[in-house]
């Protein structure tokens, strides 16, 4: 016997006799059988583990095959709100408009009229009855939205830049003015449209208004430049510039597009300028 075998013999305990091994195995089997009568669902795992210990076998559990998930239906992309959201991104990062006058243009049928308004409310008007000239109006008329005297240009410059907060702010104002509940949603939408079309809103407010319009459940896509408004109105937007262009944006109390006596819809646009027409 060499040194390694002598060391092994000194360290390892004496092996049990075959009789001891047989009695232990017999007791283990009886115990397993009793458990099987009580817990038939749990015995399989215990038997495998015990057999592995007794026989010195390593048991490797094979992972179950992955369950294939059936393909899910993909909802169609709503392009209308996407157009408004693209316009919001452009509007939000646009430079603040500057100029001496806010120039707004309204078209209906063959008629066109224009206004040039200073920040203090002084106004010039041009239409068919002015023969191409811009005439100063007798009384100042501050820039405001939705005909609300409380929401003037100075207020517009400080409106919330969050879509939900902006909508709530407008709705609260209509409530204070006693507007019936069944008309508030339409007038809030009209005010949001005003903010992106007929008044000089700052970039963050314009972006918030575009996003609030896009979130309206009644707004749907018509094509890659326009959306249909509740009641049949139409909002045309250039997503590259964030500008409203050629839209029927005036709504009545029922959400229907306002028309003139001939049934023509109104379309508006607005921009800053330093020039009055000659």
Number of C-alpha atoms within 10 A of each C-alpha: 5 6 7 9 9 10 10 10 10 10 8 8 8 8 7 8 8 9 8 10 11 11 11 11 12 12 10 12 14 11 11 15 13 12 14 16 10 10 10 11 9 11 17 11 9 13 15 12 14 15 13 13 12 9 8 9 12 10 11 6 6 6 6 6 6 6 6 6 6 6 6 6 6 6 6 6 9 11 17 20 24 18 24 30 22 20 25 28 21 20 25 20 11 15 10 13 13 12 13 14 21 22 25 20 17 18 18 17 13 6 10 15 17 18 22 27 24 19 17 12 17 17 23 21 18 19 16 10 8 11 9 13 15 18 17 15 13 9 9 14 16 18 24 22 20 17 10 13 11 12 18 18 18 14 11 19 15 12 19 18 17 16 22 14 14 19 20 14 15 20 20 15 16 19 13 8 10 10 14 10 11 10 14 19 19 19 21 23 24 20 23 25 25 22 23 28 26 24 23 26 22 21 22 22 26 30 28 28 29 27 23 24 23 22 15 14 10 13 20 18 21 16 12 16 20 24 26 18 24 19 15 15 20 23 24 22 24 17 21 13 14 23 20 23 17 18 22 24 26 21 23 15 14 13 19 17 21 16 16 10 6 8 11 15 20 22 22 22 21 21 18 19 15 11 11 14 10 6
